[in-house]
Amino acid sequence: MEGADLAGKLLSPWLVLVLGLILLPSALGVNLGVSEIYLKVLVKTLQWATIRIEKGGRKESILNSASVGIIERDESPMEKGLSGLRGRDFELSDVFYFSKKGLEAIVEDEVTQRFSSEELVSWNLLTRTNINFHYISLRLTTVWVLGVLVRYCILLPLRVTLAFIGISLLVVGTTLVGQLPDSSLRNRLSELVHLTCCRICVRAFSGTIHYHNKQYRPQKGGICVANHTSPIDVLILTTDGCYTMVGQVHGGLLGIMQRAMVKSCPHVWFERSEMKDRHLVTKRLKEHIADKKKLPILIFPEGTCINNTSVMMFKKGSFEIGGTIHPVAIKYNPQFGDAFWNSSKYSMVSHLLRMMTSWAIVCDVWYLPPMTREEGEDAVQFANRVKSAIAIQGGLTELPWDGGLKRAKVKDTFKEEQQKNYSKMIVGNGSLNAKSD
Amino acid sequence: MGAAHSASAEVRELEGKTGFSSEQIEQLHRRFKQLSGDQPTIRKENFNNVPDLELNPIRSKIVRAFFDNRNLRKGPSGLADEINFEDFLTIMSYFRPIDTTMGEEQVELSRKEKLRFLFHMYDSDSDGRITLEEYRNVVEELLSGNPHIEKESARSIADGAMMEAASVCVGQMEPDQVYEGITFEDFLKIWQGIDIETKMHVRFLNMETIALCH
């Protein structure tokens, strides 16, 4: 009894604190400013740490920016690279060019580096981001140890509790709301439940989100597209407005949440088998946006998580549905925590735990003006246009490669395109050579 | 890199052998680990993970060059099954820009090394000569992606080029003199006086550590 008494005494003030400081403000959408203070303290500490590292003097301990890379690639197009030596035996010289290109690709290729976390320029006191971990000074190590203690012993339990509360509230809340008859009250309540729970979950990551251009927030009956870095992208967008989510039905905890959510709000969940049938998917989505009262659909056209330094190919399927597209750019600040989910390295649960033991998740969300498909533009061109807009706004580089390359190999059709270009050039020359003979 | 002390002795040795700076070696080591999947050696299959390389028409020859015993300076012919980091760096060093501040002899030597690397790429059976068959093989590979080009055109291109090479190396031939193939000396003759340095080097950046504040 004594033990239970004690536990009760310890828990109740804590619970009251949690309720007052987190749950109520989340429901009302009010920000108490605790995160801002926390972040300011964090930034000052990290600046101090960086200065100490520099003073430490050892050059190896400073990371080089990954975007600089190790080689300066020769970006000149194939024609220029191949010309010049053409007076002589042309195949011999072309082999020079291709072996150089091949070696550049082996040393550093643009695609696979997008599937691993971004390297930081200055250390952020998390060993997971520093590959060249050297001992610098006692003070720095003490601060790091303190950081570990704070993150694992204070922040982690708090965050896990919050996440737990958030998820259970979501499941219970949406099930209850689902019992009500279809009416505007029900829709408003469902939105409220979704918003509150997402805000609680975002606080579970100590997330700070800056929204820009709120006037372009996606409207009902539209489609919202965004770049994809992490499974919590959905949470980040839903804190500011409700969306209809699209995706596969999962098992386990995620499945429970999905089934609960669809009771109060018409999310579009597909069975695995249905996902393969593109026409079925397009049909259902078209029906959804035809109803102007329904919430905007949220789609991630890249199809997989990319590491937030670039935007990869947008799959054209989402752009064939029609309707107005509202692009959104999401950029995380890697200094405070790495949001990228490397699904080949970590499972979802370990990824979430890693995020909960980082400092914080800080990101910027830019809403972009709506776009529609123009006359004479096909789905692929439209997709590229939207992709450029998002990349420019978010400060990300644009790559034409398919995110599916994370797991699959390059399509043969792509290879053949390139080789066709080259052989056109040779045959052109070859026929000239034959004539001069 | 864990234990700093023994690693730096190794790094210094590699620096001397291959000419890369220690920062470049560390960066390349990370790339090596990424390609090998954290194993100590790389096999041919590991190069399948580089999407950019897939587009290259002579991909298989490039990969083969990494395992060629002649390039690795391990023997006159044959292919190694796997290569370690030092071998990796050895191959990379063929693509380092020629340091023009070195003496003329050194420059000539580096140039020869690069041309020899390319010669090995053509001479797949390691007999010291690029025969007509081997030449045709390279041209076919270069043109392999285009289904519209028939084998015949590829052959005629190769034959034409081979004849030109013969005229450069041997001069006027007797009617029944058979041109055996391009030897390395002939190969050098073809490229005499032509600046190949810019075509055959990869600009490795000097990793000056940048001190940055957040």
HADDOCK unambig.tbl for C-alpha pairs under 7 A between the chains (distance, minus, plus):
assign (segid A and resid 47 and name CA) (segid B and resid 213 and name CA) 6.82 0.50 0.50
assign (segid A and resid 47 and name CA) (segid B and resid 214 and name CA) 6.05 0.50 0.50
assign (segid A and resid 50 and name CA) (segid B and resid 213 and name CA) 6.28 0.50 0.50
assign (segid A and resid 54 and name CA) (segid B and resid 211 and name CA) 6.70 0.50 0.50
assign (segid A and resid 59 and name CA) (segid B and resid 209 and name CA) 6.44 0.50 0.50
assign (segid A and resid 62 and name CA) (segid B and resid 209 and name CA) 6.57 0.50 0.50
assign (segid A and resid 64 and name CA) (segid B and resid 209 and name CA) 6.36 0.50 0.50
assign (segid A and resid 64 and name CA) (segid B and resid 210 and name CA) 6.75 0.50 0.50
assign (segid A and resid 70 and name CA) (segid B and resid 204 and name CA) 6.02 0.50 0.50
assign (segid A and resid 70 and name CA) (segid B and resid 205 and name CA) 5.50 0.50 0.50
assign (segid A and resid 71 and name CA) (segid B and resid 203 and name CA) 5.54 0.50 0.50
assign (segid A and resid 71 and name CA) (segid B and resid 204 and name CA) 4.39 0.50 0.50
assign (segid A and resid 71 and name CA) (segid B and resid 205 and name CA) 5.16 0.50 0.50
assign (segid A and resid 72 and name CA) (segid B and resid 203 and name CA) 5.39 0.50 0.50
assign (segid A and resid 72 and name CA) (segid B and resid 204 and name CA) 6.40 0.50 0.50
assign (segid A and resid 72 and name CA) (segid B and resid 205 and name CA) 6.40 0.50 0.50
assign (segid A and resid 89 and name CA) (segid B and resid 161 and name CA) 5.95 0.50 0.50
assign (segid A and resid 91 and name CA) (segid B and resid 139 and name CA) 6.80 0.50 0.50
assign (segid A and resid 96 and name CA) (segid B and resid 199 and name CA) 6.17 0.50 0.50
assign (segid A and resid 96 and name CA) (segid B and resid 200 and name CA) 5.85 0.50 0.50
assign (segid A and resid 97 and name CA) (segid B and resid 199 and name CA) 6.15 0.50 0.50
assign (segid A and resid 98 and name CA) (segid B and resid 56 and name CA) 6.71 0.50 0.50
assign (segid A and resid 98 and name CA) (segid B and resid 58 and name CA) 6.99 0.50 0.50
assign (segid A and resid 99 and name CA) (segid B and resid 62 and name CA) 6.31 0.50 0.50
assign (segid A and resid 100 and name CA) (segid B and resid 200 and name CA) 5.97 0.50 0.50
assign (segid A and resid 100 and name CA) (segid B and resid 201 and name CA) 6.65 0.50 0.50
assign (segid A and resid 100 and name CA) (segid B and resid 202 and name CA) 6.61 0.50 0.50
assign (segid A and resid 102 and name CA) (segid B and resid 53 and name CA) 5.76 0.50 0.50
assign (segid A and resid 102 and name CA) (segid B and resid 56 and name CA) 6.55 0.50 0.50
assign (segid A and resid 102 and name CA) (segid B and resid 62 and name CA) 6.85 0.50 0.50
assign (segid A and resid 104 and name CA) (segid B and resid 202 and name CA) 6.83 0.50 0.50
assign (segid A and resid 105 and name CA) (segid B and resid 52 and name CA) 5.61 0.50 0.50
assign (segid A and resid 105 and name CA) (segid B and resid 53 and name CA) 5.73 0.50 0.50
assign (segid A and resid 106 and name CA) (segid B and resid 50 and name CA) 6.67 0.50 0.50
assign (segid A and resid 107 and name CA) (segid B and resid 31 and name CA) 6.72 0.50 0.50
assign (segid A and resid 109 and name CA) (segid B and resid 50 and name CA) 6.79 0.50 0.50
assign (segid A and resid 109 and name CA) (segid B and resid 52 and name CA) 6.29 0.50 0.50
assign (segid A and resid 111 and name CA) (segid B and resid 51 and name CA) 6.99 0.50 0.50
assign (segid A and resid 122 and name CA) (segid B and resid 212 and name CA) 6.75 0.50 0.50
assign (segid A and resid 122 and name CA) (segid B and resid 214 and name CA) 6.71 0.50 0.50
assign (segid A and resid 132 and name CA) (segid B and resid 1 and name CA) 6.74 0.50 0.50
assign (segid A and resid 410 and name CA) (segid B and resid 51 and name CA) 6.05 0.50 0.50
assign (segid A and resid 410 and name CA) (segid B and resid 54 and name CA) 6.80 0.50 0.50
assign (segid A and resid 415 and name CA) (segid B and resid 54 and name CA) 6.75 0.50 0.50
assign (segid A and resid 415 and name CA) (segid B and resid 55 and name CA) 4.83 0.50 0.50
assign (segid A and resid 416 and name CA) (segid B and resid 145 and name CA) 4.96 0.50 0.50
assign (segid A and resid 416 and name CA) (segid B and resid 146 and name CA) 6.69 0.50 0.50
assign (segid A and resid 418 and name CA) (segid B and resid 55 and name CA) 6.49 0.50 0.50
assign (segid A and resid 419 and name CA) (segid B and resid 57 and name CA) 6.51 0.50 0.50
assign (segid A and resid 419 and name CA) (segid B and resid 143 and name CA) 6.83 0.50 0.50
assign (segid A and resid 419 and name CA) (segid B and resid 145 and name CA) 4.73 0.50 0.50
assign (segid A and resid 419 and name CA) (segid B and resid 146 and name CA) 6.16 0.50 0.50
assign (segid A and resid 420 and name CA) (segid B and resid 145 and name CA) 5.90 0.50 0.50
assign (segid A and resid 420 and name CA) (segid B and resid 146 and name CA) 4.81 0.50 0.50
assign (segid A and resid 423 and name CA) (segid B and resid 143 and name CA) 5.33 0.50 0.50
assign (segid A and resid 423 and name CA) (segid B and resid 146 and name CA) 6.48 0.50 0.50
assign (segid A and resid 430 and name CA) (segid B and resid 157 and name CA) 5.88 0.50 0.50
